[in-house]
Amino acid sequence: MKTRTVKLGVAYVDSGQLLICDPCYINNEYLVDKKTGHKNYSNHPVYKHKDGSLWQFCYLKKSKIKNVNPFPGTYESIILKYKKNPNQLIKSGEFRKTNMSLFPNMRKGEFSYDSICDITSSKNHGGQLNFAYGLGGVGVAFSTGMGDGTYDVYAELIKLKDWGERVKKVYIEFISPREIENF
């Protein structure tokens, strides 16, 4: 059967990952922090300063992990206590990355930002997300080939007898052949 390929649009990526799901599940299944009502955004590593204090970049300016201090802004913002920014503290060795779990209260595969970050950091670079009651199928999350950026999304269309033209498959090119040659 003859197919044709069309560009559907672009996907802007700021977290180095994408999600495929039926949009009807977003409002009903996507989990938020029950205390604050905010979606969870704290997938950055926890660092231990040589003085023993723990630090983490947090979008909401508060770590979800007990006894972890949030950076006062970005990785470039000065931590007054040390008179250096986190990037300088990491480079000097004063900050060391810990192996502390970033998601201490998360059920594996739950439909939340933190779970998506956990899944896309796995050895397979992605995986299945589950409905709140545990059954898989609410979505699939995966890391993007080169991290943040703008990625073209394409559909391969096919014409079926009695059905007309339909989407056969959708794909996203994360790394172009030209980029592969340059690495």
Steps between C-alpha positions, in 0.01 A plus 500: 500500500619849420577729792591865533684682776388837638649727761245542779692772684775542755537401864689741724692316771632665817533192721682265261200265483164452332177323583245323284155471654134544423420862595183390682719350777691817585243662731377178659820298539791747524615515862577816691640560846207450735628758752576788263284415198806558280640261246830359623816649350813386680690259280835670558767316699559565867847630586679469832723789604824422681335645816239221478203709384287377209400719203283463188367716216119509540254673268261574786781626727436215744640150485257214557778316679528568871807699615602598145558872437382650170744700288415873528415510129693340217833318488650848444339664808734568792439303820575771757625252761785395267537817285501275190241369261418126470699464176810640674443273802470194274812594302705560817389166648325666795169360367493126430205328334323253728321177412196614698168394347335797331162332524471350850118480508426409140328184380688347205347608171252751646376769262698792641787720393733339754414151378555606141845634599577171674387291202689706241818469711482120488729279289233478227461882491124470548210279590139440596288726722213363705147605585441602865359153573822337373411373151749597230401691190445861604804597296858442394782739586846512345810717492580704193817415315683828551313644798327836475413643161240514228413174330300440182206261527394304191213271409500227240156488341347210312180475297283204600212365300167597661678712764678769301830651606619407851807553717717188472774617736644812660868562554734764637854546379720584799837454330533572129738306273707821469532525880611136521778568248624792710535298824 
